[in-house]
Amino acid sequence: MPTFGTMKKTLVIGWLVILLIAVGALFWYNELQYQLPTPVPENYKAVKQGTIVSINPRHYQDRSKPLFLHFFNPDCPCSRFNIKQFKAIAQQYHRQVNFAIVIMSSKHFTESEIQDKFGMKLPVIFDPSVAEACGVYSTPQAALIDTGSKLYYRGNYNISRYCTDEKTSFAKVAINGLLNDNTRLTFNKLALTSYGCRLPDCHN
């Protein structure tokens, strides 16, 4: 006949096993949801490359250089992991390209709060219509507008979950293509299929 001490030990072990299973299931779910493409919203209208994108002149004053828009949600895990790569791109190309951060969140943030997160004094745009104009429905995403206000690229930074794979840096490929006047540059499905958090909140 099992003693009270044995029963207590068995009960504790049982609860620990249940807890580990629950933690494992939660981790698996969080890993899986961001490895799948972001669901396309109902009534989504794709924006073709070459479409004129209207940007408020207040956010795009220097028309002598292309504009790189970084769509960012402070609550999106993928967006947070992408900060380092975006900063590296902005620092590398800032003399040739204008950069701006587009905030996609239902929460309120100030410009200084966003700039502090990036450690950069870049323009911050709080206009969700910019995402629609570029065909963006997830974060993080990049959009590159040429000096004629035409959409040159809208898509992922690369194929990894946290957008940090330098070997498939689609955003850099787009910038280099535009700066080199490459009008025949095309992007594959991995670049154009959206991954990450749905807008405007952090869900997938």
ChimeraX commands (.cxc) that place a marker at each C-alpha (Angstrom):
marker #1 position 0.00,0.00,0.00 radius 0.5
marker #1 position 1.55,3.36,-1.08 radius 0.5
marker #1 position 2.44,5.73,1.70 radius 0.5
marker #1 position 1.30,9.35,1.91 radius 0.5
marker #1 position 4.82,10.49,1.03 radius 0.5
marker #1 position 4.86,8.30,-2.09 radius 0.5
marker #1 position 1.45,9.55,-3.22 radius 0.5
marker #1 position 2.52,13.16,-2.69 radius 0.5
marker #1 position 5.69,12.60,-4.71 radius 0.5
marker #1 position 3.73,10.98,-7.53 radius 0.5
marker #1 position 1.25,13.86,-7.54 radius 0.5
marker #1 position 4.05,16.45,-7.73 radius 0.5
marker #1 position 5.72,14.59,-10.58 radius 0.5
marker #1 position 2.38,14.37,-12.40 radius 0.5
marker #1 position 1.83,18.12,-12.11 radius 0.5
marker #1 position 5.37,18.82,-13.32 radius 0.5
marker #1 position 4.82,16.60,-16.37 radius 0.5
marker #1 position 1.55,18.41,-17.17 radius 0.5
marker #1 position 3.28,21.78,-16.74 radius 0.5
marker #1 position 6.14,20.78,-19.05 radius 0.5
marker #1 position 3.68,19.54,-21.68 radius 0.5
marker #1 position 1.73,22.82,-21.47 radius 0.5
marker #1 position 4.89,24.91,-21.79 radius 0.5
marker #1 position 6.09,22.78,-24.71 radius 0.5
marker #1 position 2.74,23.11,-26.49 radius 0.5
marker #1 position 2.74,26.88,-26.01 radius 0.5
marker #1 position 6.29,27.18,-27.34 radius 0.5
marker #1 position 5.44,24.98,-30.33 radius 0.5
marker #1 position 2.38,27.11,-31.12 radius 0.5
marker #1 position 4.37,30.36,-30.95 radius 0.5
marker #1 position 7.08,28.90,-33.18 radius 0.5
marker #1 position 4.60,27.53,-35.71 radius 0.5
marker #1 position 2.37,30.57,-36.08 radius 0.5
marker #1 position 5.21,32.78,-37.31 radius 0.5
marker #1 position 6.58,30.15,-39.70 radius 0.5
marker #1 position 3.30,30.16,-41.61 radius 0.5
marker #1 position 2.37,32.95,-44.04 radius 0.5
marker #1 position 0.27,35.74,-42.58 radius 0.5
marker #1 position -3.39,35.19,-43.57 radius 0.5
marker #1 position -4.42,37.51,-46.39 radius 0.5
marker #1 position -7.15,39.89,-45.16 radius 0.5
marker #1 position -10.59,39.81,-46.73 radius 0.5
marker #1 position -11.03,42.36,-49.53 radius 0.5
marker #1 position -7.24,42.74,-49.77 radius 0.5
marker #1 position -6.14,44.62,-52.87 radius 0.5
marker #1 position -2.67,43.78,-54.07 radius 0.5
marker #1 position -0.52,46.71,-55.19 radius 0.5
marker #1 position 1.57,46.05,-58.28 radius 0.5
marker #1 position 5.16,47.08,-58.71 radius 0.5
marker #1 position 5.24,50.46,-60.49 radius 0.5
marker #1 position 2.05,51.76,-58.86 radius 0.5
marker #1 position 2.16,55.42,-57.82 radius 0.5
marker #1 position 2.19,55.66,-54.01 radius 0.5
marker #1 position 1.08,58.95,-52.50 radius 0.5
marker #1 position 3.15,59.90,-49.45 radius 0.5
marker #1 position 2.47,63.01,-47.37 radius 0.5
marker #1 position 5.11,65.59,-48.38 radius 0.5
marker #1 position 5.76,66.17,-44.69 radius 0.5
marker #1 position 7.18,62.65,-44.51 radius 0.5
marker #1 position 8.97,62.70,-47.86 radius 0.5
marker #1 position 10.52,66.09,-48.51 radius 0.5
marker #1 position 13.73,65.05,-50.26 radius 0.5
marker #1 position 12.50,63.64,-53.57 radius 0.5
marker #1 position 16.04,63.36,-54.94 radius 0.5
marker #1 position 16.45,60.00,-53.17 radius 0.5
marker #1 position 14.23,56.89,-52.97 radius 0.5
marker #1 position 12.17,56.33,-49.82 radius 0.5
marker #1 position 12.45,53.12,-47.78 radius 0.5
marker #1 position 9.43,52.50,-45.54 radius 0.5
marker #1 position 9.81,50.16,-42.59 radius 0.5
marker #1 position 6.43,48.89,-41.32 radius 0.5
marker #1 position 6.78,48.27,-37.60 radius 0.5
marker #1 position 4.56,47.08,-34.75 radius 0.5
marker #1 position 6.18,47.49,-31.30 radius 0.5
marker #1 position 4.15,44.52,-30.00 radius 0.5
marker #1 position 5.15,42.15,-32.82 radius 0.5
marker #1 position 7.95,39.69,-31.87 radius 0.5
marker #1 position 9.15,39.55,-35.47 radius 0.5
marker #1 position 9.28,43.35,-35.62 radius 0.5
marker #1 position 11.35,43.54,-32.45 radius 0.5
marker #1 position 13.86,40.97,-33.69 radius 0.5
marker #1 position 14.07,42.82,-37.00 radius 0.5
marker #1 position 15.19,46.14,-35.45 radius 0.5
marker #1 position 18.88,45.27,-35.60 radius 0.5
marker #1 position 18.77,44.39,-39.30 radius 0.5
marker #1 position 16.74,47.43,-40.24 radius 0.5
marker #1 position 19.18,49.69,-38.38 radius 0.5
marker #1 position 22.10,48.09,-40.24 radius 0.5
marker #1 position 20.40,48.71,-43.60 radius 0.5
marker #1 position 19.53,52.31,-42.71 radius 0.5
marker #1 position 23.08,53.01,-41.58 radius 0.5
marker #1 position 24.56,51.43,-44.71 radius 0.5
marker #1 position 22.37,53.26,-47.24 radius 0.5
marker #1 position 21.39,56.53,-45.50 radius 0.5
marker #1 position 23.41,58.66,-47.94 radius 0.5
marker #1 position 21.56,57.21,-50.94 radius 0.5
marker #1 position 18.10,56.46,-49.56 radius 0.5
marker #1 position 15.61,58.20,-47.25 radius 0.5
marker #1 position 14.26,56.03,-44.43 radius 0.5
marker #1 position 11.04,56.27,-42.42 radius 0.5
marker #1 position 9.31,54.05,-39.88 radius 0.5
marker #1 position 5.58,53.42,-40.33 radius 0.5
marker #1 position 3.85,52.45,-37.08 radius 0.5
marker #1 position 1.11,49.85,-37.45 radius 0.5
marker #1 position -0.60,49.46,-34.07 radius 0.5
marker #1 position -3.92,50.25,-32.44 radius 0.5
marker #1 position -1.99,51.46,-29.39 radius 0.5
marker #1 position -0.69,54.99,-28.99 radius 0.5
marker #1 position 3.03,55.67,-29.29 radius 0.5
marker #1 position 4.93,58.92,-29.57 radius 0.5
marker #1 position 7.59,59.66,-32.15 radius 0.5
marker #1 position 10.29,59.86,-29.48 radius 0.5
marker #1 position 9.27,56.46,-28.05 radius 0.5
marker #1 position 9.71,54.82,-31.44 radius 0.5
marker #1 position 12.98,56.63,-32.15 radius 0.5
marker #1 position 14.29,55.47,-28.77 radius 0.5
marker #1 position 13.48,51.85,-29.65 radius 0.5
marker #1 position 15.63,52.15,-32.78 radius 0.5
marker #1 position 18.24,54.53,-31.39 radius 0.5
marker #1 position 17.83,56.58,-34.57 radius 0.5
marker #1 position 16.23,59.96,-35.29 radius 0.5
marker #1 position 14.28,58.77,-38.33 radius 0.5
marker #1 position 10.89,60.15,-39.40 radius 0.5
marker #1 position 8.00,58.22,-37.83 radius 0.5
marker #1 position 4.69,57.93,-39.71 radius 0.5
marker #1 position 1.43,57.20,-37.88 radius 0.5
marker #1 position -0.74,56.84,-40.96 radius 0.5
marker #1 position -2.22,53.35,-41.60 radius 0.5
marker #1 position -3.29,54.37,-45.11 radius 0.5
marker #1 position 0.38,54.15,-46.13 radius 0.5
marker #1 position 0.24,50.39,-45.55 radius 0.5
marker #1 position -2.82,50.04,-47.77 radius 0.5
marker #1 position -1.21,52.18,-50.46 radius 0.5
marker #1 position 1.80,49.84,-50.49 radius 0.5
marker #1 position -0.16,46.60,-50.15 radius 0.5
marker #1 position 1.24,45.84,-46.69 radius 0.5
marker #1 position -0.82,43.77,-44.23 radius 0.5
marker #1 position 1.77,42.39,-41.81 radius 0.5
marker #1 position 4.84,43.43,-39.85 radius 0.5
marker #1 position 7.71,43.64,-40.32 radius 0.5
marker #1 position 7.58,44.57,-44.00 radius 0.5
marker #1 position 9.59,46.82,-46.27 radius 0.5
marker #1 position 8.44,49.05,-49.11 radius 0.5
marker #1 position 10.76,50.92,-51.44 radius 0.5
marker #1 position 9.46,53.96,-53.33 radius 0.5
marker #1 position 11.50,55.39,-56.21 radius 0.5
marker #1 position 12.03,59.10,-56.88 radius 0.5
marker #1 position 9.01,59.09,-59.19 radius 0.5
marker #1 position 6.79,57.94,-56.27 radius 0.5
marker #1 position 6.42,54.46,-57.80 radius 0.5
marker #1 position 6.45,51.28,-55.74 radius 0.5
marker #1 position 9.65,49.40,-56.56 radius 0.5
marker #1 position 9.43,46.71,-53.88 radius 0.5
marker #1 position 7.03,45.54,-51.17 radius 0.5
marker #1 position 7.90,42.45,-49.22 radius 0.5
marker #1 position 10.00,40.68,-46.63 radius 0.5
marker #1 position 13.48,41.45,-45.43 radius 0.5
marker #1 position 14.40,37.79,-45.97 radius 0.5
marker #1 position 13.07,34.27,-45.43 radius 0.5
marker #1 position 13.96,33.67,-41.79 radius 0.5
marker #1 position 11.34,33.98,-39.03 radius 0.5
marker #1 position 13.04,36.94,-37.41 radius 0.5
marker #1 position 14.13,38.53,-40.71 radius 0.5
marker #1 position 17.84,38.27,-39.98 radius 0.5
marker #1 position 19.13,35.94,-42.71 radius 0.5
marker #1 position 21.79,37.91,-44.59 radius 0.5
marker #1 position 21.99,35.30,-47.37 radius 0.5
marker #1 position 18.46,36.14,-48.52 radius 0.5
marker #1 position 18.29,39.84,-47.79 radius 0.5
marker #1 position 15.51,40.78,-50.21 radius 0.5
marker #1 position 15.37,44.36,-48.90 radius 0.5
marker #1 position 19.04,44.93,-49.71 radius 0.5
marker #1 position 18.61,43.32,-53.12 radius 0.5
marker #1 position 15.76,45.76,-53.80 radius 0.5
marker #1 position 17.78,48.80,-52.72 radius 0.5
marker #1 position 20.77,47.79,-54.82 radius 0.5
marker #1 position 18.53,47.07,-57.80 radius 0.5
marker #1 position 16.88,50.48,-57.61 radius 0.5
marker #1 position 20.16,52.35,-57.11 radius 0.5
marker #1 position 21.57,50.54,-60.14 radius 0.5
marker #1 position 18.49,51.37,-62.26 radius 0.5
marker #1 position 17.63,47.71,-62.67 radius 0.5
marker #1 position 14.15,47.79,-64.18 radius 0.5
marker #1 position 14.10,44.03,-64.79 radius 0.5
marker #1 position 14.65,42.96,-61.20 radius 0.5
marker #1 position 12.05,40.39,-60.09 radius 0.5
marker #1 position 11.35,38.85,-56.71 radius 0.5
marker #1 position 10.27,35.30,-55.96 radius 0.5
marker #1 position 7.39,34.09,-53.83 radius 0.5
marker #1 position 9.55,33.91,-50.69 radius 0.5
marker #1 position 10.15,37.64,-50.94 radius 0.5
marker #1 position 6.57,38.66,-51.65 radius 0.5
marker #1 position 4.58,36.30,-49.38 radius 0.5
marker #1 position 3.94,38.11,-46.10 radius 0.5
marker #1 position 5.08,36.60,-42.80 radius 0.5
marker #1 position 4.79,38.00,-39.29 radius 0.5
marker #1 position 2.04,39.79,-37.37 radius 0.5
marker #1 position -1.29,40.78,-38.85 radius 0.5
marker #1 position -2.22,44.45,-38.78 radius 0.5
marker #1 position -3.04,46.45,-36.79 radius 0.5
marker #1 position -2.60,44.17,-33.76 radius 0.5
marker #1 position -0.05,41.49,-33.04 radius 0.5
marker #1 position -1.88,38.34,-34.11 radius 0.5
marker #1 position -1.35,35.57,-36.64 radius 0.5
marker link #1:1,2 radius 0.2
marker link #1:2,3 radius 0.2
marker link #1:3,4 radius 0.2
marker link #1:4,5 radius 0.2
marker link #1:5,6 radius 0.2
marker link #1:6,7 radius 0.2
marker link #1:7,8 radius 0.2
marker link #1:8,9 radius 0.2
marker link #1:9,10 radius 0.2
marker link #1:10,11 radius 0.2
marker link #1:11,12 radius 0.2
marker link #1:12,13 radius 0.2
marker link #1:13,14 radius 0.2
marker link #1:14,15 radius 0.2
marker link #1:15,16 radius 0.2
marker link #1:16,17 radius 0.2
marker link #1:17,18 radius 0.2
marker link #1:18,19 radius 0.2
marker link #1:19,20 radius 0.2
marker link #1:20,21 radius 0.2
marker link #1:21,22 radius 0.2
marker link #1:22,23 radius 0.2
marker link #1:23,24 radius 0.2
marker link #1:24,25 radius 0.2
marker link #1:25,26 radius 0.2
marker link #1:26,27 radius 0.2
marker link #1:27,28 radius 0.2
marker link #1:28,29 radius 0.2
marker link #1:29,30 radius 0.2
marker link #1:30,31 radius 0.2
marker link #1:31,32 radius 0.2
marker link #1:32,33 radius 0.2
marker link #1:33,34 radius 0.2
marker link #1:34,35 radius 0.2
marker link #1:35,36 radius 0.2
marker link #1:36,37 radius 0.2
marker link #1:37,38 radius 0.2
marker link #1:38,39 radius 0.2
marker link #1:39,40 radius 0.2
marker link #1:40,41 radius 0.2
marker link #1:41,42 radius 0.2
marker link #1:42,43 radius 0.2
marker link #1:43,44 radius 0.2
marker link #1:44,45 radius 0.2
marker link #1:45,46 radius 0.2
marker link #1:46,47 radius 0.2
marker link #1:47,48 radius 0.2
marker link #1:48,49 radius 0.2
marker link #1:49,50 radius 0.2
marker link #1:50,51 radius 0.2
marker link #1:51,52 radius 0.2
marker link #1:52,53 radius 0.2
marker link #1:53,54 radius 0.2
marker link #1:54,55 radius 0.2
marker link #1:55,56 radius 0.2
marker link #1:56,57 radius 0.2
marker link #1:57,58 radius 0.2
marker link #1:58,59 radius 0.2
marker link #1:59,60 radius 0.2
marker link #1:60,61 radius 0.2
marker link #1:61,62 radius 0.2
marker link #1:62,63 radius 0.2
marker link #1:63,64 radius 0.2
marker link #1:64,65 radius 0.2
marker link #1:65,66 radius 0.2
marker link #1:66,67 radius 0.2
marker link #1:67,68 radius 0.2
marker link #1:68,69 radius 0.2
marker link #1:69,70 radius 0.2
marker link #1:70,71 radius 0.2
marker link #1:71,72 radius 0.2
marker link #1:72,73 radius 0.2
marker link #1:73,74 radius 0.2
marker link #1:74,75 radius 0.2
marker link #1:75,76 radius 0.2
marker link #1:76,77 radius 0.2
marker link #1:77,78 radius 0.2
marker link #1:78,79 radius 0.2
marker link #1:79,80 radius 0.2
marker link #1:80,81 radius 0.2
marker link #1:81,82 radius 0.2
marker link #1:82,83 radius 0.2
marker link #1:83,84 radius 0.2
marker link #1:84,85 radius 0.2
marker link #1:85,86 radius 0.2
marker link #1:86,87 radius 0.2
marker link #1:87,88 radius 0.2
marker link #1:88,89 radius 0.2
marker link #1:89,90 radius 0.2
marker link #1:90,91 radius 0.2
marker link #1:91,92 radius 0.2
marker link #1:92,93 radius 0.2
marker link #1:93,94 radius 0.2
marker link #1:94,95 radius 0.2
marker link #1:95,96 radius 0.2
marker link #1:96,97 radius 0.2
marker link #1:97,98 radius 0.2
marker link #1:98,99 radius 0.2
marker link #1:99,100 radius 0.2
marker link #1:100,101 radius 0.2
marker link #1:101,102 radius 0.2
marker link #1:102,103 radius 0.2
marker link #1:103,104 radius 0.2
marker link #1:104,105 radius 0.2
marker link #1:105,106 radius 0.2
marker link #1:106,107 radius 0.2
marker link #1:107,108 radius 0.2
marker link #1:108,109 radius 0.2
marker link #1:109,110 radius 0.2
marker link #1:110,111 radius 0.2
marker link #1:111,112 radius 0.2
marker link #1:112,113 radius 0.2
marker link #1:113,114 radius 0.2
marker link #1:114,115 radius 0.2
marker link #1:115,116 radius 0.2
marker link #1:116,117 radius 0.2
marker link #1:117,118 radius 0.2
marker link #1:118,119 radius 0.2
marker link #1:119,120 radius 0.2
marker link #1:120,121 radius 0.2
marker link #1:121,122 radius 0.2
marker link #1:122,123 radius 0.2
marker link #1:123,124 radius 0.2
marker link #1:124,125 radius 0.2
marker link #1:125,126 radius 0.2
marker link #1:126,127 radius 0.2
marker link #1:127,128 radius 0.2
marker link #1:128,129 radius 0.2
marker link #1:129,130 radius 0.2
marker link #1:130,131 radius 0.2
marker link #1:131,132 radius 0.2
marker link #1:132,133 radius 0.2
marker link #1:133,134 radius 0.2
marker link #1:134,135 radius 0.2
marker link #1:135,136 radius 0.2
marker link #1:136,137 radius 0.2
marker link #1:137,138 radius 0.2
marker link #1:138,139 radius 0.2
marker link #1:139,140 radius 0.2
marker link #1:140,141 radius 0.2
marker link #1:141,142 radius 0.2
marker link #1:142,143 radius 0.2
marker link #1:143,144 radius 0.2
marker link #1:144,145 radius 0.2
marker link #1:145,146 radius 0.2
marker link #1:146,147 radius 0.2
marker link #1:147,148 radius 0.2
marker link #1:148,149 radius 0.2
marker link #1:149,150 radius 0.2
marker link #1:150,151 radius 0.2
marker link #1:151,152 radius 0.2
marker link #1:152,153 radius 0.2
marker link #1:153,154 radius 0.2
marker link #1:154,155 radius 0.2
marker link #1:155,156 radius 0.2
marker link #1:156,157 radius 0.2
marker link #1:157,158 radius 0.2
marker link #1:158,159 radius 0.2
marker link #1:159,160 radius 0.2
marker link #1:160,161 radius 0.2
marker link #1:161,162 radius 0.2
marker link #1:162,163 radius 0.2
marker link #1:163,164 radius 0.2
marker link #1:164,165 radius 0.2
marker link #1:165,166 radius 0.2
marker link #1:166,167 radius 0.2
marker link #1:167,168 radius 0.2
marker link #1:168,169 radius 0.2
marker link #1:169,170 radius 0.2
marker link #1:170,171 radius 0.2
marker link #1:171,172 radius 0.2
marker link #1:172,173 radius 0.2
marker link #1:173,174 radius 0.2
marker link #1:174,175 radius 0.2
marker link #1:175,176 radius 0.2
marker link #1:176,177 radius 0.2
marker link #1:177,178 radius 0.2
marker link #1:178,179 radius 0.2
marker link #1:179,180 radius 0.2
marker link #1:180,181 radius 0.2
marker link #1:181,182 radius 0.2
marker link #1:182,183 radius 0.2
marker link #1:183,184 radius 0.2
marker link #1:184,185 radius 0.2
marker link #1:185,186 radius 0.2
marker link #1:186,187 radius 0.2
marker link #1:187,188 radius 0.2
marker link #1:188,189 radius 0.2
marker link #1:189,190 radius 0.2
marker link #1:190,191 radius 0.2
marker link #1:191,192 radius 0.2
marker link #1:192,193 radius 0.2
marker link #1:193,194 radius 0.2
marker link #1:194,195 radius 0.2
marker link #1:195,196 radius 0.2
marker link #1:196,197 radius 0.2
marker link #1:197,198 radius 0.2
marker link #1:198,199 radius 0.2
marker link #1:199,200 radius 0.2
marker link #1:200,201 radius 0.2
marker link #1:201,202 radius 0.2
marker link #1:202,203 radius 0.2
marker link #1:203,204 radius 0.2
view
